[in-house]
Amino acid sequence: MPQTDARRTEAAPRARLRRWTELRTAASHTRLRWWTELPLLVMVYASYSAGRLLARGDTDDAVGHGLEILRVEKALHLNAEHPLNRLFTREAWLGVPADFWYASLHYLVTPAILIWLFRSRAVRYRAARTWLMTSTLIGLIGFTLMPTCPPRLLSAGHGFVDTMAQYSSYGWWGGEASAPRGLGGMTNQYAAMPSLHVGWSLWCGVMLWRYGRTPVVRLAGIAYPLLTTIVVMGTANHYFLDAAAGAAVMGIGLLLAPYVMRLADRVRALFSARIPWVAGASRDARSSIVSGGCQTSTGERIPRQRESRTGPEAEPGASPKDAGEGAAAAAR
């Protein structure tokens, strides 16, 4: 019994080392490359933009949905949009930066954090990217099923002012939308529910808080989604419930991301099994030893090295042991 226990004790570290080596090898083979990631992200963003354009819906329905949201907020005593919008309309030193925030950061901060994760947090990147993409596609479904008129496009009697139109002379956007001048007609201005400005900023905040190394970065992770929520309401681009729906969409995307990753792995495995050259390439990548498959003994670099040294043209440095084994083989 003591000998058995000793053998188990010696075998356990070896098994752990072998398992750790296998995990590292598997991780190296699943390493993502920028030339595969970039087209994937571009494709998802293009689908998102195209879906926004296609899901225009009826204008009357969109206005009706916007008014219904206002009624629900009034019943719940939620009315943050009006005071914030009046403040941004009255104070240009707040309204102009808020418009720049709304029109620009949505498209700058999110890609920057994706690049940061890809370069410095590669192990976590795939899960974070899948979470963001899944939530974005869910938001696209929301735009399609519920086109919603934002507060700034309601009639003046509802008390909202379009700050982007008011301060359009200060920025690069046009007065009709947050798009560049002359391109307002190429955007769907009724894609307000849910607010992916808030959803994406929440994703950015979680990434900064979780993987940031300094208190300043973590503080930015808290401030960015909070300020974005204030900006989208103060500029009259979204209702409070739009912002809440954006956060809910990110929560649903977080829950679904593991299942999406498993499905992607199964599709990739099926694709590799159906196409022989893909499977062969993956097997070649796993074989890093040049002499893989050759029969060599311990200490040998070339197959059947020992026999070549014991023949008539043996090298001068051949050991007596090798010569003795060769003589014995010849005697047989």
C-alpha positions in Angstrom: 0.0 0.0 0.0 2.7 2.6 0.8 4.3 2.0 -2.6 1.0 2.5 -4.3 0.4 5.7 -2.5 3.9 6.9 -3.5 3.3 6.1 -7.1 0.0 8.1 -7.0 1.7 11.0 -5.4 4.4 11.1 -8.1 1.9 10.6 -10.9 -0.4 13.5 -9.8 2.0 16.4 -10.6 2.8 14.7 -13.9 -0.9 14.5 -14.8 -1.4 18.2 -13.9 1.6 19.2 -15.9 0.4 17.3 -18.9 -3.1 18.8 -18.6 -1.7 22.3 -18.3 0.5 21.7 -21.4 -2.6 20.5 -23.3 -4.6 23.6 -22.3 -1.8 25.9 -23.4 -1.5 24.1 -26.7 -5.3 24.3 -27.3 -5.3 28.0 -26.4 -2.5 28.7 -28.9 -4.5 27.0 -31.7 -7.6 29.1 -30.9 -5.7 32.3 -31.0 -7.6 35.0 -32.9 -6.0 37.0 -35.7 -6.7 40.5 -36.6 -7.2 39.7 -40.3 -10.1 37.4 -39.3 -11.5 39.6 -36.6 -11.7 42.8 -38.6 -13.9 41.5 -41.4 -16.2 39.9 -38.8 -16.6 43.2 -36.9 -17.1 45.1 -40.2 -19.8 42.6 -41.3 -21.7 42.9 -38.0 -21.5 46.7 -38.1 -22.6 46.8 -41.7 -25.6 44.5 -40.9 -26.4 46.8 -38.0 -26.3 49.9 -40.2 -28.2 48.3 -43.0 -30.9 47.0 -40.6 -31.3 50.5 -39.2 -32.0 51.8 -42.7 -34.4 49.0 -43.7 -36.4 49.0 -40.5 -37.9 52.4 -41.0 -41.5 51.5 -40.2 -44.4 53.8 -40.5 -44.0 57.3 -39.2 -47.4 57.3 -37.4 -46.5 54.1 -35.6 -43.1 55.5 -34.6 -44.7 58.7 -33.2 -47.3 56.6 -31.4 -44.6 54.5 -29.8 -42.8 57.6 -28.6 -45.9 59.1 -27.1 -46.7 55.8 -25.4 -43.3 55.8 -23.8 -43.9 59.3 -22.5 -47.3 58.2 -21.0 -45.6 55.2 -19.3 -42.9 57.4 -17.9 -45.5 59.9 -16.6 -47.3 57.1 -14.9 -44.0 56.0 -13.3 -43.1 59.6 -12.4 -40.0 59.5 -14.6 -39.3 62.8 -16.3 -35.6 63.3 -16.5 -35.7 64.2 -20.2 -37.4 67.6 -19.9 -35.2 69.2 -17.3 -32.0 67.9 -18.9 -33.1 69.1 -22.4 -34.0 72.5 -21.1 -30.6 72.8 -19.4 -28.7 71.8 -22.5 -30.8 74.1 -24.7 -30.2 77.1 -22.4 -26.5 76.5 -21.7 -24.4 76.2 -24.8 -21.3 75.3 -22.8 -23.2 72.1 -21.9 -25.2 71.5 -25.0 -22.4 71.7 -27.6 -20.0 69.2 -25.8 -23.0 66.9 -25.3 -23.8 67.0 -29.0 -20.1 66.2 -29.8 -20.3 63.4 -27.2 -23.4 61.9 -28.8 -22.2 62.2 -32.4 -18.7 61.0 -31.9 -17.8 58.9 -28.9 -20.2 56.1 -29.8 -18.0 55.3 -32.8 -14.6 56.0 -31.3 -14.5 54.6 -27.7 -16.0 51.2 -28.5 -13.6 50.3 -31.3 -10.7 51.6 -29.2 -11.6 49.3 -26.3 -12.0 46.4 -28.7 -8.5 47.0 -30.0 -7.1 47.4 -26.4 -8.7 44.1 -25.4 -7.4 42.3 -28.5 -3.8 43.5 -27.8 -3.6 43.2 -24.1 -6.4 40.9 -22.9 -6.5 38.4 -25.7 -7.8 35.6 -23.4 -10.9 37.7 -22.6 -11.3 39.3 -26.0 -13.5 36.6 -27.6 -16.1 36.5 -24.8 -16.2 40.4 -24.7 -16.5 40.7 -28.5 -19.3 38.0 -28.6 -21.2 39.8 -25.8 -21.1 43.1 -27.7 -22.0 41.5 -31.1 -24.9 39.5 -29.6 -26.4 42.5 -27.9 -26.1 44.7 -31.0 -28.0 42.1 -33.1 -30.7 42.0 -30.3 -30.9 45.8 -30.5 -31.4 45.5 -34.2 -34.4 43.3 -33.6 -35.8 46.0 -31.3 -35.5 48.7 -34.0 -37.3 46.4 -36.4 -40.2 45.5 -34.2 -40.7 48.8 -32.5 -39.7 51.9 -34.5 -39.8 54.8 -32.1 -39.8 58.5 -32.7 -37.2 60.2 -30.5 -38.2 63.2 -28.3 -36.5 65.7 -30.6 -38.8 64.7 -33.5 -42.0 65.1 -31.6 -44.1 68.2 -32.2 -43.0 71.3 -30.4 -46.0 71.1 -28.0 -44.3 68.2 -26.1 -41.6 70.6 -24.9 -38.5 69.1 -26.5 -35.8 71.0 -28.5 -33.4 69.3 -30.9 -30.1 70.5 -29.5 -28.1 68.9 -32.5 -30.2 71.1 -34.8 -29.8 74.1 -32.5 -26.0 73.8 -32.3 -25.4 72.3 -35.8 -23.2 75.3 -36.7 -20.7 74.2 -34.1 -20.2 70.6 -35.3 -19.7 68.4 -38.3 -23.3 67.0 -38.2 -26.3 68.4 -40.0 -29.4 69.8 -38.5 -31.6 66.9 -39.5 -29.6 64.1 -37.7 -26.3 63.2 -36.0 -24.9 62.1 -39.4 -22.5 64.2 -41.4 -23.9 67.1 -43.3 -25.9 66.0 -46.3 -26.2 62.4 -45.1 -29.1 62.7 -42.8 -31.4 60.9 -45.2 -29.2 57.8 -45.0 -30.0 57.2 -41.3 -33.0 55.8 -39.6 -34.0 58.5 -37.1 -36.7 56.2 -35.7 -34.2 53.6 -34.3 -34.5 54.9 -30.8 -35.7 51.8 -28.8 -33.4 50.5 -27.4 -30.6 53.0 -27.0 -27.4 51.3 -28.1 -25.5 54.5 -27.3 -26.2 53.6 -23.7 -25.8 49.8 -24.3 -22.4 50.1 -25.9 -21.2 52.6 -23.3 -22.3 50.2 -20.6 -20.2 47.5 -22.3 -17.2 49.9 -22.4 -17.7 50.7 -18.8 -17.7 47.1 -17.7 -14.5 46.4 -19.7 -12.7 49.4 -18.2 -13.8 48.6 -14.7 -12.9 44.9 -14.9 -9.6 45.0 -16.8 -8.4 48.5 -16.0 -5.2 48.6 -13.9 -5.5 52.0 -12.4 -8.2 53.8 -10.4 -8.5 56.5 -13.1 -9.4 53.9 -15.7 -11.9 52.3 -13.4 -13.4 55.6 -12.6 -13.8 56.2 -16.4 -15.6 52.9 -16.5 -18.2 54.3 -14.2 -18.4 57.8 -15.6 -18.7 56.9 -19.3 -22.0 55.1 -19.2 -23.5 57.5 -16.7 -22.6 60.6 -18.7 -23.7 58.9 -21.9 -27.2 58.3 -20.4 -27.4 61.9 -19.4 -26.3 63.1 -22.8 -28.8 61.0 -24.8 -31.7 62.4 -22.7 -30.4 65.9 -22.6 -30.0 66.1 -26.4 -33.5 64.8 -26.8 -32.3 61.8 -28.8 -33.7 59.1 -26.4 -36.2 58.6 -23.6 -35.2 57.3 -20.2 -36.9 54.0 -21.0 -34.8 53.8 -24.2 -31.7 54.0 -22.0 -33.1 51.4 -19.6 -33.9 49.1 -22.6 -30.3 49.5 -23.9 -29.0 48.3 -20.5 -31.5 45.4 -20.6 -30.3 44.4 -24.1 -26.7 44.2 -22.9 -27.8 42.0 -20.0 -29.6 39.6 -22.3 -26.6 39.6 -24.6 -24.3 38.7 -21.7 -26.5 35.7 -20.8 -26.6 34.5 -24.4 -22.9 35.0 -25.2 -21.7 31.6 -23.9 -24.3 29.8 -26.0 -23.3 31.8 -29.1 -19.7 30.9 -28.5 -20.6 27.2 -28.2 -22.6 27.4 -31.4 -19.7 29.1 -33.2 -17.3 26.3 -32.0 -19.7 23.6 -33.3 -20.1 25.3 -36.7 -16.3 25.7 -36.9 -15.8 22.0 -36.1 -18.4 21.0 -38.6 -16.9 23.2 -41.2 -13.4 21.7 -40.6 -14.8 18.2 -40.8 -16.5 18.8 -44.1 -13.5 20.3 -45.8 -10.5 18.0 -45.7 -7.8 20.6 -46.4 -9.0 22.7 -43.4 -8.8 19.7 -41.1 -5.4 18.8 -42.5 -4.1 22.3 -42.0 -5.2 22.2 -38.4 -3.5 18.9 -37.8 -0.3 20.2 -39.4 -0.4 23.2 -37.1 -0.7 20.9 -34.0 2.4 18.9 -35.1 5.4 21.1 -34.1 8.0 18.3 -34.0 9.9 17.7 -37.3 10.4 14.0 -36.6 6.8 13.4 -35.7 5.9 9.8 -36.6 9.5 8.6 -37.0 10.7 5.8 -34.7 13.6 7.1 -32.7 15.1 6.0 -29.4 16.0 8.1 -26.4 18.9 10.4 -27.2 18.6 10.0 -31.0 17.9 12.9 -33.4 17.8 10.9 -36.6 15.8 7.7 -37.0 17.9 4.5 -37.0 21.0 6.6 -36.1 22.5 3.8 -34.0 22.7 1.2 -36.8 24.4 3.7 -39.2 27.1 4.3 -36.6 27.9 0.6 -36.1 28.4 -0.2 -39.8 31.6 -0.3 -41.8 31.5 3.5 -42.2 30.8 4.3 -38.6 31.9 7.7 -37.3 35.2 7.9 -35.4 33.3 9.1 -32.3 31.1 6.0 -32.0 30.9 4.6 -28.5 32.1 1.1 -27.6 28.6 0.3 -26.4 27.2 1.1 -29.9 29.9 -1.0 -31.5 29.3 -3.9 -29.2 25.6 -3.9 -30.0 26.4 -3.7 -33.7 28.8 -6.7 -33.4 26.3 -8.7 -31.5 23.7 -7.9 -34.2 26.1 -9.0 -36.9 26.9 -12.3 -35.1 23.2 -13.1 -35.1 
